[in-house]
Amino acid sequence: MGNEQVLVNYWLPPDIEPSQVFANTSLERPLGESGLCLEEERPTPAGMSALLHKLRSARRVRLAARSIDSIIQSLDQVAREWLDPKLPERRLCIQAIHAFTGLSEAMIGHTLDLEMRSSLREGMERALEREVGDAKALDTFVPQRSLGGFTHASGPELIGAIFSSNVPGLPHLTIMRSLLVKSACLGRTSRYEPIFLPLYVQTLARIDPELASCLAVVHWPHEDMKVGGEFYRGVDHLIAWGGDAAHEQLARRCPPELKITRHGHRIGFAVVLRSALRHQREALSLAHQLAYDFTVFEQHACLAPQALYVEQGSDVSVEFFGRAMAESMDAWADVLPPRTLTRAEQAHLRNELEMIRMRRAMGEKVRLMTPPNRLQRVVTIEPAAQLQPSPGDRFVRIMPIRSWEFLPSLLEECRGRLQNVALAGEGGEARRLRDTLARLGVSRICLPGRMGTPSMMWYHDGAPRLGELLRWTDVELETPGDAESGRRLSPRTTLP
């Protein structure tokens, strides 16, 4: 197709031919005016079966015997290369995702940086320490004092993954988790962002072909039940990202015995206690940090805040803070320009603004702190209400509350879906609020400005994501009498 550079929507291990996996019906589509063209391939049911078999074989031959340290070293090197703005795969990825999603190239590059900085050696080692204990348990039996013997951790042979498109760079996290537990992985990309993962694995293949041979990335339509059926029956553990409707479909299509990790729709918010608004200078700094949280990912990630609750009664008025938020949203827009909206998205946001005008006309205390026709980076001050998803695209709802103790009643409808909270404040009130949020099911509480930057150590959605993939084998050597007499295994003890 002319002089366009062709990208593909797949990655296959080098020892399996595309003709063994795909139907002979490839499609090519230009990506806007980017100078790129996407070649789209779809697997056949027989091709999916062959690919699953190939990955299981590669895992047994190449991955199971690899040391965990060598795996960490290669993944760390990939992350470091993707942090280089000159990396060809990264540059292609940014161009393509911009053409696919309308996200600004600055925002895509920034989110890739966030993902890769959290994927370096230190983050992996600390995550393994938290969830596994001694990471060498993934290589061999290691002493386990409380057991009085030895223990060994093993991951599934083959992990399947279904990815969404809302956060550039996020799919590699599932690839990393799979390799860290020495599992092969086959991922289905989103049709709306099929570019990043094949390019990421391409980098890994250059650095460590052995690890890359245990991975595959393909796409097939949701409605292709035959290919999907082969996939669901052929994997040992499924990690699925997507909305509620997608997960309802999965429940109907997956075998009942298949273990599934679901990363579904979640909702986050921010809270500013009065102890954080004692001086205007503090308020300006806090507004800058929170504006970043509302900016990154264009507010479309589960990590992003959907509302901002501000406790009244401080020396700084809510109106001052609202103006500071509006100015800070503008400042971040200069650094990370907003995405390009489709006509449908523009219409949706105009409807939201019209609703605000109607509410004001009916006497409701709703104040618009930004220009009336602005569609992105809107800031409102409105009466406190139940937490609900915002329209997105940097839409900041500031809701004053008399006391943080009113929050549980405003969060009740979202119980079970709460995830990420930025909390500004200190002292006993902040400690009591943290306890309350934990009881409501919040899985992460962070400082303002940190909502989009969780570490690998976070228990994503409240569960140990590496730990849940593992099966443990214990060797018991001590008897109760040994323990009572003080005879314990030392860390240097080896199996007899």
C-alpha positions in Angstrom: 0.0 0.0 0.0 2.3 2.8 -1.3 5.2 3.8 0.9 3.4 3.1 4.2 5.4 1.2 6.8 3.5 -2.0 7.7 3.0 -3.2 11.3 1.4 -6.4 12.3 -1.2 -7.2 15.0 0.5 -10.4 16.2 3.7 -12.0 17.6 4.4 -15.6 17.1 7.2 -17.8 18.4 9.9 -18.1 15.7 9.5 -21.9 15.4 5.9 -21.7 14.2 5.0 -20.4 10.8 2.2 -17.8 10.4 0.6 -20.2 7.8 0.2 -22.8 10.6 -1.8 -20.3 12.7 -3.7 -17.8 10.5 -6.3 -18.0 7.9 -5.2 -16.7 4.5 -7.4 -13.6 4.8 -5.0 -10.9 6.1 -6.3 -7.3 5.9 -4.3 -4.1 5.7 -5.6 -0.8 6.8 -3.9 2.6 6.9 -3.7 4.3 10.3 -4.9 7.7 9.3 -2.2 10.0 8.0 0.5 8.5 10.2 2.3 6.8 7.3 1.7 3.4 9.0 -0.4 0.5 7.9 -1.6 -2.3 10.0 -1.7 -5.9 8.7 -4.4 -7.8 10.6 -4.3 -11.6 10.9 -6.8 -13.9 12.6 -6.1 -17.4 13.8 -8.1 -20.4 12.8 -9.3 -22.9 15.4 -6.6 -25.4 14.2 -4.1 -22.6 14.3 -5.0 -21.7 17.9 -4.7 -25.3 18.9 -1.2 -25.6 17.3 -0.1 -22.4 19.0 -1.3 -23.5 22.4 0.6 -26.8 21.9 3.8 -25.0 20.8 3.7 -22.7 23.8 3.3 -25.5 26.3 6.3 -27.3 24.7 8.4 -24.2 24.8 7.6 -23.6 28.4 8.7 -27.2 29.4 11.9 -27.1 27.3 13.1 -23.5 27.7 11.3 -21.7 30.5 10.9 -24.1 33.4 14.6 -24.5 34.0 15.5 -20.8 33.7 16.7 -19.1 36.9 14.4 -16.4 38.2 17.3 -14.0 38.3 18.0 -14.4 34.6 14.3 -13.7 33.8 14.3 -10.6 35.9 17.5 -9.4 34.2 16.0 -9.7 30.7 12.7 -8.0 31.7 14.6 -5.2 33.4 16.7 -4.7 30.2 13.5 -4.5 28.1 12.0 -1.9 30.4 15.2 0.1 30.2 15.2 0.1 26.4 11.6 1.1 26.3 12.5 4.1 28.5 14.7 5.3 25.7 12.8 7.8 23.5 15.0 6.7 20.5 14.0 3.0 20.6 12.5 2.3 17.2 9.8 0.0 18.7 8.7 2.7 21.1 8.6 5.4 18.4 6.5 3.2 16.1 4.2 2.4 19.1 3.6 6.0 19.9 2.8 6.9 16.3 0.4 4.0 16.0 -1.4 4.4 19.3 -1.8 8.1 18.5 -3.4 7.2 15.2 -5.6 4.5 16.8 -6.8 6.3 19.9 -6.4 10.1 19.4 -4.2 10.2 22.5 -1.5 12.9 22.2 2.0 11.5 21.5 3.2 13.3 24.7 0.6 11.5 26.8 1.4 8.1 25.2 5.1 8.6 25.8 4.4 9.7 29.4 2.2 6.6 30.2 4.8 4.3 28.6 7.4 5.9 30.9 5.2 5.3 34.0 4.7 1.7 33.1 8.3 1.0 32.4 9.7 2.7 35.4 7.5 0.4 37.6 8.9 -2.6 35.6 12.6 -2.4 36.5 14.5 -4.9 38.5 13.9 -3.4 41.9 10.2 -3.4 41.5 10.1 -7.0 40.4 12.4 -8.1 43.2 10.3 -6.3 45.8 7.1 -7.7 44.4 8.4 -11.2 44.5 9.7 -10.7 48.1 6.3 -9.5 49.2 4.3 -12.2 47.5 6.7 -15.2 47.3 9.1 -14.6 50.1 12.3 -16.1 48.8 12.2 -15.7 45.0 14.5 -18.7 44.7 11.5 -20.9 45.6 10.6 -20.5 42.0 13.8 -22.3 41.0 14.1 -25.0 43.6 13.2 -26.1 47.1 14.2 -23.6 49.7 14.2 -23.9 53.5 10.9 -22.8 55.2 11.4 -22.4 58.9 7.8 -22.2 60.0 7.1 -25.4 58.1 10.1 -27.2 59.4 11.1 -28.2 55.9 11.3 -26.9 52.4 9.0 -25.3 49.9 8.8 -24.8 46.1 6.5 -22.5 44.0 5.3 -23.3 40.5 3.2 -21.3 38.1 0.7 -22.6 35.6 2.1 -24.1 32.4 0.1 -21.7 30.2 -1.6 -18.4 31.0 -4.1 -16.8 28.7 -4.7 -13.1 28.7 -7.4 -10.8 27.3 -6.4 -7.2 27.1 -8.2 -3.8 26.9 -7.1 -0.7 25.2 -7.6 2.1 27.7 -4.0 2.4 29.1 -1.1 2.3 26.7 1.6 0.0 27.8 -0.4 -1.8 30.5 -0.6 -5.3 28.7 3.1 -5.9 29.3 2.4 -6.3 33.1 0.5 -9.5 32.5 3.4 -10.8 30.3 5.9 -9.9 33.1 3.8 -11.6 35.8 3.5 -14.7 33.6 7.3 -15.0 33.0 8.1 -14.2 36.6 6.2 -17.4 37.6 7.7 -19.2 34.7 4.5 -19.6 32.7 4.1 -19.3 29.0 1.5 -16.7 27.9 -0.9 -16.3 25.0 -2.6 -12.9 24.8 -5.5 -11.6 22.8 -5.0 -7.9 22.0 -7.8 -5.3 21.8 -8.9 -4.4 18.2 -8.6 -0.8 19.3 -5.0 -1.1 20.4 -3.2 -4.1 18.9 0.2 -2.5 18.5 2.1 -2.1 21.7 2.4 -5.8 22.8 3.8 -7.2 19.5 6.4 -4.4 19.5 7.2 -5.0 23.2 7.7 -8.7 22.6 9.8 -7.9 19.6 12.2 -6.0 21.9 12.3 -9.0 24.3 13.0 -11.4 21.4 16.1 -9.3 20.5 17.3 -9.4 24.1 16.2 -12.9 25.1 14.9 -15.1 22.3 14.3 -18.0 24.7 11.9 -16.1 26.8 10.1 -14.6 23.8 9.6 -18.1 22.4 7.2 -18.8 25.3 4.9 -15.9 24.3 2.3 -15.3 21.6 0.1 -12.3 20.8 -2.9 -12.6 18.5 -6.3 -11.1 17.9 -9.7 -12.7 17.0 -13.2 -11.2 17.1 -15.2 -11.8 20.2 -17.9 -13.4 18.1 -15.5 -16.1 16.8 -16.7 -18.8 19.2 -14.6 -21.6 17.7 -11.3 -19.8 18.1 -12.3 -18.5 21.5 -13.4 -21.9 22.6 -10.0 -23.5 21.7 -8.3 -20.7 23.6 -10.4 -21.0 26.8 -10.1 -24.8 26.8 -6.4 -24.6 26.2 -5.1 -22.4 29.0 -4.6 -23.1 32.6 -5.3 -19.6 34.1 -7.0 -16.7 32.4 -6.2 -13.0 33.2 -8.9 -10.8 31.7 -9.1 -7.0 31.4 -12.3 -5.2 30.4 -15.6 -3.9 31.3 -18.5 -5.5 33.1 -20.2 -6.7 29.8 -17.0 -8.4 28.6 -16.7 -10.3 31.9 -20.3 -11.4 31.7 -19.5 -12.8 28.3 -16.5 -14.6 29.7 -18.5 -16.2 32.4 -20.8 -17.8 29.8 -18.0 -18.9 27.5 -15.2 -20.2 29.8 -15.2 -23.8 31.2 -16.4 -23.7 34.8 -13.1 -25.2 36.0 -10.9 -22.5 34.4 -9.3 -20.2 37.0 -9.9 -16.6 36.1 -8.4 -13.3 37.4 -10.8 -10.6 36.4 -9.7 -6.9 36.2 -13.1 -5.3 35.6 -14.6 -1.9 36.0 -13.3 -0.1 39.1 -13.7 3.4 40.3 -11.4 5.8 42.2 -11.7 9.3 43.8 -9.7 11.8 45.8 -10.4 13.3 49.2 -9.0 16.5 50.6 -9.3 16.9 54.4 -9.5 20.3 56.0 -6.0 19.7 57.5 -4.5 19.8 54.0 -6.0 23.3 53.2 -4.6 25.5 56.0 -2.7 27.9 53.7 -3.2 29.1 50.1 0.3 28.0 49.2 -0.5 24.5 50.3 -3.7 24.6 48.3 -2.0 25.6 45.1 0.6 22.8 45.4 -2.1 20.3 46.2 -4.2 21.4 43.2 -1.2 20.9 40.9 -0.8 17.3 42.2 -4.5 16.4 41.9 -4.8 18.0 38.5 -2.1 15.6 37.3 -4.2 12.7 38.7 -7.2 13.9 36.7 -5.0 14.4 33.6 -3.0 11.2 33.2 -4.7 8.4 31.2 -7.3 11.1 30.2 -9.3 9.8 33.2 -10.2 6.6 31.4 -8.1 4.2 33.6 -9.5 2.5 36.7 -6.6 4.2 38.6 -7.9 7.7 37.6 -10.1 9.7 40.0 -13.8 10.3 39.1 -14.6 12.9 41.7 -12.9 15.1 44.3 -14.4 15.4 47.8 -13.2 18.4 49.7 -13.9 18.8 53.5 -15.2 22.2 54.4 -14.2 24.4 57.3 -10.5 25.1 56.5 -8.9 28.5 56.0 -8.9 28.0 52.3 -12.3 28.2 50.6 -13.6 25.6 48.2 -14.0 28.3 45.6 -10.3 29.2 45.8 -9.4 25.6 45.5 -11.7 25.2 42.5 -10.0 28.1 40.7 -6.6 26.6 41.6 -7.7 23.3 40.1 -8.9 24.9 36.9 -5.6 26.8 36.5 -3.6 23.6 37.2 -5.6 21.6 34.7 -4.6 24.2 32.1 -1.0 24.0 33.1 -0.9 20.2 32.7 -2.6 20.5 29.3 0.4 22.4 28.1 2.6 19.5 29.1 0.3 16.6 28.2 -2.1 17.8 25.5 -5.6 16.3 25.6 -6.6 13.6 23.1 -8.5 14.2 19.9 -12.2 13.5 20.4 -14.5 11.8 17.9 -17.8 13.5 17.0 -19.7 11.2 19.3 -17.4 11.9 22.2 -17.7 15.6 21.6 -21.5 15.3 21.6 -21.4 13.3 24.9 -19.4 16.0 26.6 -21.6 18.8 25.3 -24.6 16.9 26.8 -22.8 16.9 30.1 -22.3 20.7 30.0 -25.9 21.2 29.0 -27.0 19.2 32.0 -24.9 21.5 34.2 -26.6 24.5 32.7 -30.0 23.0 33.3 -29.2 22.2 36.9 -28.1 25.8 37.5 -31.2 27.1 35.8 -33.3 25.0 38.2 -31.6 26.5 41.2 -29.1 23.8 42.0 -25.8 25.1 43.5 -23.6 24.0 40.6 -20.7 26.3 39.6 -18.7 26.0 36.4 -15.1 27.0 37.1 -13.9 26.8 33.5 -15.1 28.4 30.2 -18.7 27.4 29.4 -17.9 25.8 26.0 -14.8 23.9 27.0 -15.2 20.1 26.5 -12.0 18.9 28.1 -10.5 19.8 31.5 -13.8 20.9 32.9 -14.0 21.8 36.6 -17.2 22.1 38.5 -18.2 22.7 42.1 -21.4 20.9 42.9 -23.3 19.4 45.9 -21.9 16.2 47.3 -23.5 13.2 45.7 -23.1 9.5 45.3 -19.8 8.6 43.6 -20.3 7.7 40.0 -18.1 7.6 36.8 -17.4 11.0 35.4 -17.7 11.7 31.6 -13.9 11.4 31.4 -11.4 13.5 29.5 -10.3 15.5 32.5 -13.7 16.3 34.0 -13.2 17.3 37.6 -16.2 17.3 39.9 -15.4 19.0 43.2 -17.9 18.1 45.9 -17.7 19.9 49.3 -18.6 17.8 52.3 -19.1 19.0 55.9 -17.0 16.1 57.3 -15.2 13.0 55.9 -17.6 10.9 58.0 -20.3 11.5 55.4 -18.2 9.7 52.8 -19.4 6.1 53.5 -22.9 7.0 52.6 -21.7 8.6 49.3 -19.7 5.5 48.4 -22.3 2.8 49.2 -23.5 2.4 45.6 -19.9 1.7 44.5 -19.1 -0.9 47.2 -17.3 -3.8 45.5 -15.9 -1.6 42.8 -13.8 0.9 44.8 -10.1 0.7 44.0 -7.8 3.8 44.2 -8.0 6.8 46.5 -5.8 9.9 46.8 -5.9 11.2 50.3 -4.6 14.6 51.3 -4.5 15.3 55.1 -2.8 14.2 58.3 -3.4 13.3 61.9 -6.0 11.2 63.5 -8.7 12.1 61.0 -6.6 10.8 58.1 -5.9 7.6 60.0 -9.6 7.0 60.8 -10.5 7.7 57.2 -7.9 5.2 55.9 -9.4 2.5 58.2 -12.9 3.4 56.9 -11.8 3.2 53.3 -10.2 -0.2 53.9 -13.5 -1.5 55.3 -15.3 -0.2 52.3 -13.1 -2.3 50.0 -10.6 0.3 48.7 -7.4 -1.6 47.6 -5.0 1.4 47.3 -4.6 4.7 49.2 -1.9 7.0 48.0 -0.7 10.6 48.1 -2.2 13.2 45.6 -0.2 13.1 42.4 0.5 9.3 42.7 -2.8 7.8 41.6 -1.4 6.8 38.2 1.9 5.4 39.5 1.3 2.2 41.5 4.3 -0.1 42.0 4.4 -3.8 41.2 4.1 -4.5 44.9 0.5 -3.2 45.0 -2.0 -6.0 45.6 -4.0 -5.1 42.4 -7.7 -5.0 43.2 -6.8 -6.2 46.7 -5.2 -9.6 45.8 -1.6 -10.8 45.4 -1.4 -11.1 41.7 1.8 -13.2 41.5 0.8 -15.2 44.6 -2.5 -16.2 43.1 -0.8 -17.8 40.1 1.4 -20.1 42.3 1.0 -23.7 43.5 3.2 -24.7 46.4 4.9 -28.0 47.1 6.1 -28.5 50.7 8.6 -31.0 52.1 8.1 -31.6 55.8 11.1 -32.9 57.7 10.6 -31.8 61.3 8.3 -33.4 63.8 6.5 -31.5 66.6 9.1 -32.8 69.1 11.9 -31.3 67.0 10.2 -27.9 67.1 9.6 -28.0 70.8 13.2 -28.9 71.5 14.5 -25.9 69.5 15.9 -27.9 66.6 15.1 -25.7 63.7 16.3 -25.7 60.1 18.9 -23.0 59.3 18.7 -21.1 56.0 21.7 -23.1 54.7 20.1 -26.5 55.3 19.8 -28.6 52.1 17.4 -31.4 51.3 18.8 -34.8 52.5 
